[in-house]
Amino acid sequence: MSVLAHIVHNEETVIDKLLHPFSGLDHIASMVFAAAAIALFFIAMRGRSAATTAGTTTRLRSRLFVGLSSVLLLASVLVLVVV
């Protein structure tokens, strides 16, 4: 097993092709970044309740979490493309 999954040669069997994404640190890091981006996006869209001056409640969504989610998703793609 190599450190980078892209260096693996002679992947001819179906099992080799299925295990390829889990065979290198670059793919594992990309999966972690993508999972964190998805989690932050759902946290941001869920928001939190806040009271309004009219006496009702509304949802506040965090732009920070959406921004972090975007950065992590970009990092996930860059890890796969650059490495």
N, C-alpha and C positions, 0 to 999 in steps of 0.2 A: 504494500500500500504506500503510495506516495503522499507527500504533503499536499500537493495540488492535484486535483482530480483530472485536469486537462492533459496531464503527462501520461496517463494510462494508455497503453497500446494493446492491440489484439483483443478487443472486446467483441467477441463473436457470439457468445451465448446470451440467451435472454436474461439469465441471472446476473451476468456481468453488466448488462445494460440497465437492469433495475437497481443494482447496487451502486452504480456510478455516481449518482448525486450525493451519496453518503460516504464516498471514498476520499474526499479531500477537504481540507480546511476552508478553502475558498467557497465551496458550495454550502458547507455547514454555516459559515459566517453569513452568507447571503440569506439562507433560510431563517436564521435568527433575526437579522435585520428586517426581513419581510414580515415575520410574525410580530415583532415589536411595532412595526409601522401599522399593521392591521389593528392590533390591540389599542394603540394610542388613538387611531382614527375612531374606533367605536367608543372609547372613553370620551373623546371630544364631542362626538355627535350625541351621546347620551346627555351630556351637560349636567347642570344642577339647577335645582329650583331656586327662584328668587321672587320676592314679593314686589308687586308694583304699587304705585301710588293709588291706583283704583281699587286696591284691596284684593286683587286676584294674584295668581302666581304665573310665572313664565319660566321658560328654560333658558339658561345662559350657557352658551357653548364657548369653549376655549379655543382661541385662535392659536395659542401657543402649542397645544397638543396637535392640532392639524398641521402646523408648520413643522413640528418635530417628526410627525408621521411622514410628511413629504420628504424631508431630509433623509430619513431612514430608508424610505423606499428608493430614493436616488442612490444611496450608498449600496443598497442591495444590488441594484443593476450595475453600478460601477465595479463592484467586486467581481461580478461575473464577466464583465466585458474587459476590464483592464488586466486582470490576473490571468 
